[in-house]
């Protein structure tokens, strides 16, 4: 999660909502890709950290499914990103802060409602205070 937080800090310093993440190979423990939110830079509301991680990792590995991978992200994924994580078959997802407003994992109980969806193992609250503080500080700075 420390590597994901580094990406979130980079996003913070570049006027993006500070959400960062990494995707690792679960067998070798090597980082496949690092990313952060790029919504403002790309002028595209869909350019979330998780989407960027998935797109670049599929391309780098030349495959459409990301079996044997683990994603670490600093904020609970939204419904769009939660769906994407399931769609590409990421084995495990670890997230930091819970997102009471837009979270697609806990608020919507996303995977339990999709009978035939790939079931990613999900673990929340990892280094939650560090992740939450970054986001809170970002929005305080905007006000």
C-alpha positions as CSV (number, residue, x, y, z in Angstrom):
1,X,0.0,0.0,0.0
2,X,3.0,2.3,0.5
3,X,3.6,2.3,-3.2
4,X,0.0,3.2,-3.9
5,X,0.2,6.0,-1.4
6,X,3.3,7.4,-3.2
7,X,1.2,7.5,-6.4
8,X,-1.6,9.3,-4.5
9,X,0.8,11.9,-3.3
10,X,2.0,12.4,-6.8
11,X,-1.6,12.9,-7.9
12,X,-2.1,15.4,-5.0
13,X,0.9,17.4,-6.1
14,X,-0.4,17.5,-9.6
15,X,-3.9,18.8,-8.7
16,X,-5.6,15.4,-9.1
17,X,-7.8,13.8,-6.5
18,X,-5.2,11.8,-4.6
19,X,-6.0,8.2,-5.5
20,X,-3.0,6.0,-6.3
21,X,-2.6,2.3,-7.0
22,X,-0.4,-0.5,-8.2
23,X,-1.0,-3.8,-9.8
24,X,1.4,-6.6,-8.9
25,X,2.1,-10.1,-10.1
26,X,1.0,-12.4,-7.3
27,X,3.6,-15.0,-8.1
28,X,6.7,-12.9,-8.6
29,X,5.5,-10.0,-6.4
30,X,6.8,-7.6,-9.0
31,X,4.9,-4.4,-9.8
32,X,3.3,-4.6,-13.3
33,X,2.1,-1.0,-13.3
34,X,1.8,2.1,-11.1
35,X,-0.8,4.8,-11.6
36,X,-2.9,7.5,-10.1
37,X,-6.1,9.5,-10.9
38,X,-5.7,11.4,-14.2
39,X,-9.2,12.8,-14.6
40,X,-8.1,16.4,-14.7
41,X,-5.0,15.8,-16.9
42,X,-6.9,13.8,-19.4
43,X,-10.0,15.9,-19.1
44,X,-12.0,12.6,-18.9
45,X,-14.1,11.7,-15.9
46,X,-13.5,8.0,-16.5
47,X,-9.7,8.2,-16.2
48,X,-9.7,6.7,-12.7
49,X,-6.5,5.1,-11.3
50,X,-8.0,1.6,-11.5
51,X,-8.9,2.0,-15.2
52,X,-5.5,3.2,-16.0
53,X,-3.9,0.3,-14.1
54,X,-6.0,-2.2,-16.0
55,X,-5.6,-0.7,-19.4
56,X,-1.8,-0.5,-19.1
57,X,-1.4,-3.9,-17.5
58,X,-3.4,-5.7,-20.1
59,X,-1.4,-4.0,-22.8
60,X,2.0,-4.7,-21.1
61,X,1.1,-8.4,-20.5
62,X,-0.6,-8.8,-23.9
63,X,-3.7,-10.4,-22.4
64,X,-7.3,-9.5,-21.7
65,X,-7.5,-11.1,-18.2
66,X,-5.3,-10.3,-15.3
67,X,-5.3,-13.6,-13.4
68,X,-2.6,-13.9,-10.8
69,X,-2.6,-10.2,-10.0
70,X,-3.3,-8.1,-7.0
71,X,-4.4,-4.5,-7.0
72,X,-3.7,-2.0,-4.2
73,X,-5.6,1.3,-4.4
74,X,-5.9,4.0,-1.8
75,X,-9.6,4.5,-2.1
76,X,-12.5,2.0,-2.3
77,X,-13.3,1.7,-6.0
78,X,-16.4,3.2,-7.5
79,X,-19.0,1.1,-9.2
80,X,-17.3,1.5,-12.6
81,X,-13.9,0.5,-11.3
82,X,-15.3,-2.3,-9.2
83,X,-16.9,-3.7,-12.3
84,X,-13.7,-3.4,-14.3
85,X,-11.7,-5.2,-11.6
86,X,-14.1,-8.1,-11.8
87,X,-14.3,-8.1,-15.6
88,X,-10.5,-8.5,-16.0
89,X,-10.4,-11.2,-13.2
90,X,-8.0,-9.5,-10.8
91,X,-7.6,-12.1,-8.0
92,X,-7.3,-9.7,-5.0
93,X,-8.1,-6.1,-4.3
94,X,-6.7,-4.2,-1.3
95,X,-8.0,-0.7,-0.7
96,X,-7.3,2.0,1.8
97,X,-10.0,4.4,2.7
98,X,-13.7,3.6,2.4
99,X,-15.7,5.8,0.1
100,X,-19.1,6.4,1.7
101,X,-20.3,8.5,-1.2
102,X,-19.2,6.6,-4.3
103,X,-17.8,3.3,-3.2
104,X,-18.8,0.4,-5.4
105,X,-17.6,-2.4,-3.1
106,X,-19.2,-1.8,0.3
107,X,-22.0,0.6,-0.4
108,X,-23.4,-1.3,-3.4
109,X,-22.3,-4.8,-2.3
110,X,-21.3,-5.0,-5.9
111,X,-20.1,-8.5,-6.4
112,X,-22.7,-10.3,-4.4
113,X,-25.4,-9.0,-6.8
114,X,-23.7,-10.4,-9.9
115,X,-24.3,-14.2,-9.9
116,X,-21.9,-15.1,-12.7
117,X,-19.2,-12.4,-12.2
118,X,-15.7,-13.3,-11.3
119,X,-15.3,-12.9,-7.6
120,X,-12.3,-10.9,-6.6
121,X,-11.2,-11.2,-3.0
122,X,-11.6,-7.8,-1.4
123,X,-9.9,-6.4,1.7
124,X,-10.6,-2.8,2.8
125,X,-9.3,-0.4,5.4
126,X,-5.6,-1.0,4.6
127,X,-3.6,2.0,6.0
128,X,-7.0,3.7,6.0
129,X,-6.0,6.8,8.0
130,X,-3.1,7.6,5.8
131,X,-5.2,7.2,2.6
132,X,-8.2,9.1,4.1
133,X,-6.0,12.0,5.3
134,X,-4.6,12.6,1.8
135,X,-8.1,12.9,0.4
136,X,-9.3,15.1,3.2
137,X,-6.3,17.4,2.8
138,X,-6.8,17.7,-0.9
139,X,-10.4,18.9,-0.6
140,X,-9.4,21.3,2.3
141,X,-6.8,22.8,-0.1
142,X,-9.5,23.3,-2.7
143,X,-11.8,25.2,-0.4
